[in-house]
Structures are given as structure tokens and as C-alpha cells.
Amino acid sequence: MSNNSKNWFVVYTKPRNELKVLQRLSILGIQVYVPTKTEVRQWSDRKKKILVPLLPSMVLVSLHQNEVCLLYTSDAADDLLCV
């Protein structure tokens, strides 16, 4: 594996924290992707459009191999999926 190429990793997050992790990692300058869809949720008095992640508790991150330690210093990631 070359150090010049970035690889995509799957980062596990706490439940329903995907968008917060997206913001925290973006501030650090890390390329992050969270696929989302818009759902209409209905309560007894109203309907509301809500942005929902397609991959629950997961965020996709593009990093160099030597930058993986940044994920654990940010307190954003719970675990990292290594393939």
C-alpha cells in the first residue's frame, strides 16, 4: 500500500451521532462522507422532513494510512473497520 494514496475507512460512531462526527472530522480537515436520505416523519400534530443516515452508526472517511490516529484523538470515533 502506497503512502501517497488515500484509502476509505468505515468509522463506527455512537448511535445517532453520524452528523456530529461529520462536523467534527471536517473541522480537522478530514474528508468525510455520510450518505443520507430525507424522510417524512409524522407526529400527532405535524409532519417534518428529517435527514436520516443510510448507514446507521457509520461514517466513511478518506485518509492516508499514517493519519488514522487522528480519528482517535478527535473523540469522534468509537471504532474503525479494517479490512
N, C-alpha and C positions, 0 to 999 in steps of 0.2 A: 504494500500500500504506500503510495507516494505522499509525502508531507505537503505537497503543493495543492492537492485536490481536497475539496471538502466532501464529507460524507453526510448522509442524512441519518439521524438517530431518532428513536422514539423515546420520549421522556414521559414517564408516568407522573401524574400530579395528584393532589388531593381531589376528592370529588367536587365537581362544580367550580374548580379554580382555574380552568383552562385559559380563560380570557385574562385573568390577573397574571398568570405566568407569562402569557404572550406579552403583556405590557412590561413586566419586569425584565425579561430577557431582551426585548427590543431596546430598552434603555441601555443595556450593556453592549449593544452593538451586535447582537447575535441574530442571525437570520432565522426567523421562526414562522411556522405555518400552522394554522388551526383551521381545518375545513369546517365550515358552519352552514347551517340552513336556517331559514326563518319559519317558525311555526306560529300558528294562531292558537293561543291558549284562552280558554273561556272560564271565567269566574261567574258567580251568581249575578253580578251587577254589570259586567263588562267583558269585552274581548280585547286581547292585546297581542301584538306581534312580538315574539321573543326570538333572539338569536341563540340557537342551540348548537353545540359542537357535534359533529358527526362521529367523532371518536371520543367517547366519554373517558375522562381522566387521562387523556393522551395529547401530547403536543409534538409536532415534528420540528426538528432542529437541524440546521446545516452547520457543521463545524469541521475544523481541522482536527486531526487525531489528538494533537497536543493541547487543544482548547477545551477538551471535555471536562477538565477540572473546574472550569468556570461555572458549570451547571450546579455544582455542589456548594460553591461559595455564595451563590445568589439566594439560597434558601427557597428557591422556586421549585426545584425538582425533588420528587420523592425517590425515584429510581430511574435507571437508564436501561433500555433494552439493547443488549448487544447481540448481534447475530454472527 
